[in-house]
Amino acid sequence: MIVSIDVGGTFTDCLVLDGDGAVRAFKAPTTPRSPAEGVMQVLQKAARTQGQSLDEFIGGIELLIHGTTLATNALVERRGATVGMLTTKGFRDILALRRGFKNVGGRSMYDVFLPPYRPLVPRRHRMPVTERMTSQGQVAVPLDEGEVRQAAETLRAEGATSVAVCFLHSYANGSDETRAAEILREAFPQAYVVTSHEILPVWGEFERFSTTVASAFVGPLVSTYLDDLRSRLDARGLKGRLLLVQADGHVQSVGEVARKAVYLVGSGPAAAPTAGTFIGDLGGHRDLISIDMGGTSFDVCLARNGQVETTTEMWVGEERLAIKMRDIHTVGAGGGSIAWVDSLGLLRVGPQSAGAEPGPACYGRGGEHPTVTDAALVLGYIPADYFLGGEITLDIGLAREALGRLGSRLGMDAAAAAQAVFQAVNGFMASQITEISTRRGYDVRDFALVAGGGAGPVHAGFLAELLGIRTVIVPETAALYSALGMLLMDIGRDYARTLISPAAALDIGKVNGVCEAMEGEALAAFRAVGIPTADVRLVRSADMRYAKQFHEIEVELPPRPLEAADIPTVLEEFHRQHEARYTFAMKFRAVDFITFRLHASASRRAELRLGARPNAPGRRETVVEKRRRRAFFGGGMQDVSVYDGPALPQGHPLKGPAIIEEETTTVIVPPGFAVEVDDAHNYILAFGG
C-alpha cells in the first residue's frame, strides 16, 4: 500500500493506492498549530474507512509520500529561525544590496512607496571573518579560526538558533566553509548550521547567499516538524519509507531534505503538474496549463510536450531562490480568500485568507469575512448539504450576511456582491494564466486546461471561457490534485557545479571530472535509500550563454564523457534553443559555459487504475438527475440539473449549464460547454461540444 499526503492551508489530503491499483481519497481539515496532528487525523480517517485501527493501517504502509507548504509559508510569512551568518570579510552587505533588485513581484524599481527590503539576517548578525578563496578554488587568505569561534559566541549570545556559512567562491572549493561549520558545531552545538557550497554550489554570490540563508531560516522549523511526524508514525508502527516532495518535482528521503530544507519550499504545489501531465497523456493532450485552486492559493504551471517548465530564477516572497524549481506561479486566490474593499472603494479578493481556522463565514466557525467559497455558495455552485461529502454543512445565511456587509460598502445586495466577488477572482486568475502563457509568447488557446484543487473545478469552465480555451480536463481526484501527483513522482535530485569557460577554451577533462564527481554523489545517495545503480537515470546538461549576456540557457549534453567532437553539436543546439526562446541567434558571437548540471532520477511511477472506486455506488447506463438547484448562469438565477458524479456513465455527454457533485469537489459546466466522462472517470469539458 502506497499513501500520499498533501498538507495544504485549509485541508490535508490523503490518497491511498492499493495493490490492485485502485485509489481511495480522504480529506481532513489542516491543523495549523500542529500540522503533524492533521496528518494523523487524515490517516485515522483512511484507517476507519477500511475497518482497521490506526496502528494496523500505518503498519501496512510500504511507502508514504508527503508534501507540505510548511517551508513556503514560513518563508513568505517570515516565521522562521533567528539566523546568523558568517561571510567573507568585505561581503557582509551582499544580502541587502541584492544586485539592486527592488521590483520584486513585478513592481517598478522606481516605485517610491515600495518599502525597503529587510534581509532575513539583520546586519548585526552578519559576521565577517578573514578568509579568501579564488574563483579557481585556491586559498588566497587562510581562514581565521579564532574569528569563527568569536562569531559563534556572539551569535549564541544574540539568541541565534541557525547559522548560514556563506564564503566567497566556495562553489570552487568549500573547504573553508566546511571547517567553519565544524567550529560552529563544536562551539555552538544547539545551532542548525548550513553551508552555501552544500546548498547551492554555483557562482553568483547573492543568489547563493540568499538561497542558503533561506534554508537556514526554515531549517529548524522543518526539522522540528519532520522529527514530530516521524516519531508519531514510528510510534504507530510505520515500517515503510517516508519520502518528501521537493521543489524540483521529485521525492527524496527525510534525511536529505532535513539537511537542505530550502528544497522543501514549494513542496506541495510542485507535485500538481505531474498529475496534470499524467491526466493529459490519457487523452492525448501534451500541451497543458495546470491549475490548482485550494483553500488559500491558486497555483498555475505550463507544460509543453508533456514537460513541465522549470526555473532557477524564483522569488518566494521577497527572497531569491536559485535552486532548480518547477516554474509555478502562485497567488493568494483560493476558496478561503477574503473579499474586501480598498481605500479607493474598489473590490479586491485576497491575498488574505480565512484558512482552516476559522474558515469562510459559511463554515459557522466564527469567520465573519466574506470569501470566494461564500460567494460560490450564494450563487448555487456548491451544495450546502454535501460539502466534503456531507461532513461539513455550510450555512448559506451566514454567507449572505458576510456578503451583505461587503455589498453595503459597494452599493449592492448580497447576491450582487457574490457575483462581483466570483467574477473578480475569475478575472484575477485568468490574468495569472496569461502571465505564464501569453506574456511568454504562447497562445493560450493551443493548450488544454487541467483543473485541480477543491475549488478548481468550480471555476475552470469560467476561466476557459474568459481565455478562449476549448478543452478543460477535471481529474476524478481533482480535490487531491497534488496528492495524485505525489503517487507518480520519481525519486531524484538535481546537482550543479560552476565551471566558467569560453567554449573555445573548454577543458574537456575538467568538465568530465566535475560531472563524474556529481554522478558519484548522486549514485551514493540512491544506494543509501536502497536503489541500485542500474535503476538510476543520469542526464548531464550545461548552462550556456553568449559572451557578456546575463541569462543562460540549459542545454543537454551527451549521456557519456564529453569529447571535443561534441562541442560543435552542443553549440548548435544552444543557438537553436536561443532562437526558439528569443526569436534570434548570434552564431557569430562567442559562447560561454557557466554551470554544469546533473539530473539524477529513479522511476517509481505507481500503476494507477483510475475510475475504479471501491465502495462507490455502481454506475448507471443512463444519466439520472440527482436533484435540481437554483444557480447563477447567463446573467440570472435559474433551475439547473445536478448530477451525482460517481454514478455518471462513461461517454455520455451532458450539456451545460449543469452541476456535477463529487464527494470532495463540484464540477461546474457553464452554458456553451458539454461534459463527458472518459474511461478513467475524468471529466472532459469541451466548448461548443
ABEGO torsion letter per residue (X at the ends): XBBBBBBBAABBBBBBBBAAGBBBBBBBBBBAABAAAAAAAAAAAAAAAAGBBAAAAAAABABBBBBBAAAAAAAAAGBBBBBBBBBBBGAAAAAAAGGGBAABGGBBAABAABBBBBBABBAAABBBBBBBBBAAGBBABBBBAAAAAAAAAAAAAAGBABBBBBBBGAAABAAAAAAAAAAAAAABAABBBBBAAAABBBBGAAAAAAAAAAAAAAAAAAAAAAAAAAAAAAAAGBABBBBBBBAAGBBBBAAAAAABAAAABGAAAAAAAAAAAAAAAAAGBABBBBBBBBAABBBBBBBBGGBBBBBABBBBEABBBABBBBBBBBBBBBAABBBBBBAAGBBBBOABBAEAOAEBAAAGAGBABBBAAAAAAAAGABBAAABGGGABBBBAAAAAAAAAAAAAAAGBBAAAAAAAAAAAAAAAAAAAAAAABAAAGBBAAABBBBBBEAAAAAAAAAAAAAAGBABBBBBAAAAAAAAAAAAABBBBBBBBBBBBBBAAABBAAAAAAAAAAAAAAAAAAAAAAGBBAAABBBBBBBBBBBBGBABBBBBBBBABBBBAAAAAAAAAAAAAAAAAAAGBBBAABBBBBABBBBBBBBBABBBBBBGBBBGBBBBBABBBBABBBBBBBGGBBBBBBBBBAAABBBGBBBBOBBBBBBAABBBBBBBGBBBBBBAAGBBBBBBGX
